[in-house]
Structure formats: C-alpha cells, structure tokens
Amino acid sequence: MAVIAIDLFCGIGGLTRGILNSGINVVAGVDLDETCEFAYTNNNIRRDNLENVEFINKSVSELGQELVNYYGENDVKILMGCAPCQPFSNHQKNKLSSETHEKWDLLYSFINQISILTPDIVSMENVANLANKKIFEEFCDFLVKNNYNVNYQIIDAADYGVPQRRKRLLLLASKIGSIEFIKKTHVDKKVTVRDAIGHLPEINAGANNLLDNMHTSSNLNKLNQRRIKASTPGGTWRDWPKNLLPECYKKESGATYTSVYGRMKWDKIAPTLTTQFTTYGTGRFGHPQQNRALSLREGAILQTFPIDYKFYEKHLNITRATISRHIGNAVPVRLGEVIGESIIKHLIEFKIWNN
C-alpha cells in the first residue's frame, strides 16, 4: 500500500520538499505561476522512481478530474496545499474586504478537489488570520460532513526549528481516525539569526558573493545608507535623527508604523519573511551588522531551504524580485517536514505505514 501526496498551490516546492524529506512520496504539484516550474521540478525527486516530481502549470480553480490518475486504487491518498494567503494576511495593504480579493475563492477550489479525489488525508497550511474567516469554518464543516477527523492549530514555526517568527494555521484531517501534530521540537531553544546565517561571508549593499550568486543584496540609495547606519539591532526608525525621517513618519498618523526600516538581532529569531524581504524599508529586514537588507540566500536559509536548492536557471533572465517572491511565498521546508512527520506518526498508529 503506497502513500502518495499531491501538492496544490505548490509554488517552488517548500512544502513538497519537506514532505519528501519526511519520507512520504509526492507525485505532482499544481501552480498557476509558470516561473515556479524550474525550482519545483529540479529540486524535488519522487521517492518511488527517482524521477522529478511533475509540475502541473494550471490554476487549481481550473482543475477537473485530471489528478485522479495520479493515485493508485489502493494508495493512501494525501492532498495538501497552501492556498495563496493574500486575502487573509495582515500584511494586505489595501483596505478592501478580503472577500473581494481575486484569490478568495481558491479555498473553494481546494474543497472541490477534495470532493473529486476523496483523499484519505488532507493537509492545509495558511496564515493564522484565516482561522477567523467564514470560509475556514465552511472548509472544516465540509470535512466533518465527509467523515474526516479534523485537527487544526495556530503554531509558531519557530517552535519547530524555523529561525523566524512565523505564526501559521496548520490543519490535518483524516478519514482513518483521529490525527495529531507532533510535539514542538524547539520550545526552549530557538534557532537564531546567528545560528542560521551568521556563517555567511560579508557582502555590501548592491553586491553579491562571487562563489554564490544567491548571496546578493539590493542596492541602497544614499539616504537609506544613512538610515541603516543609524539603525540599531531590534530598533526602529524612532532611533534616527529627525533629518532622516520620511515625511509620513513625522506625522501623527505614521507613528504606529514601527515594523519597517529595522535591523534584525543576531541572537533572536528573524521576523516573518515576506515576499519583499530583500527590500530595506518594507520590514525589519536589515542585516544585524552589515549595512544592507537580507540577501536572497539569507532569506532562503531563514525559510529553511537547503543550501543546494536551485532557484533559477542561470541562462534565463529572472529578477531578484521574482526569486524573493518565490521564497517569501513558500512554506518553510522544515514546516513541511513537521506536517509529513505528523502524518507518518498517524499512519504508524493505525498500522498503515510500512515504508
């Protein structure tokens, strides 16, 4: 009896790689963004035949019955995914109701695929704020009505060894029986910024390391160079002299925006990485010591991608912003491992796992 997983909204494969690392076979990933295909297929190898995991370049909302044939009749079927979180994220900049967002209906597309594929186990990862939305209540109600045992938690990925503060909603649902998450692995000792990236060589803003093209940092204009030099680890723009403040922060209305233009601290975990982690000014993404924003490599490591993960084809023109978006949108690989280890523990308890 094989255990087979399919990854919806797979991106560049953070979740897939974590599930594979745990020991579960993944046969396909689905994503609308064609720029993710290279990284997804070139880093993820099926455990049954050592071929690249197939990348299906299609919107989940457009899927019909085509995923049915990826499962065998007697397989333990896992359907997993992280629907794009923009409708539910606290980082959403526009003030429109999340129900009006163009990606709002993707969770209904997830439900539709559960109806078609009838998987034995469903896994979903998303932003914590989704737990407060009606669509999540409907998602859980659908699972319960279809005989799934549902368990969901809001966790901080740092408690499982991810070196950043990343609160996420994790859901596991099983038709086999009650399913639990593995215990936290890093409650007392977190993986710090220093632990994760302290070994990397120094680079200047706008430069890259000659031995690692991913260890490259965005340039800073002269004003931002002065600002980051005036920034202290863990501090905010409130520490700056007034002549360095943007006009908006001189007003009372800007006083609450303290989570920008900050430096990280060596011996703390990193802040939540966003798709713009290489841009100084969009968050607390200043290097703890060097006068620059995070490099692509540093962001990838903080998202727990292995050092040999290939993010782009060298002969193609792909921008730093695209790679940053890919990395920031990904499920941390370590979190994928946690999900996979929880599923395997569940299958062992019910005497199904024999890999």
Secondary structure, DSSP 4 states (H G I P E B T S, - for coil): --EEEEEET-TTSHHHHHHHHHT-EEEEEEES-GGGHHHHHHH-B-TTT-PBPEEEES-GGG--STTGGGS-TTSEEEEEE----TTT-TT--S-S-GGGSTTTTHHHHHHHHHHHH--SEEEEEEEGGGGGSHHHHHHHHHHHHTT-EEEEEEEEGGGGT-SB--EEEEEEEESSS---PPPPS-SSSPPPHHHHHTTSPP--TT-EETTEEEEE-----HHHHHHHHT--BT--GGGS-GGGS-HHHHSGGGTT--SSS-B--TTSPBPPP-TTTTSTTSSS-B-SSSSSBPPHHHHHHHTT--TT---S-TTS---HHHHHHHHHHSPPHHHHHHHHHHHHHHHHHTT----
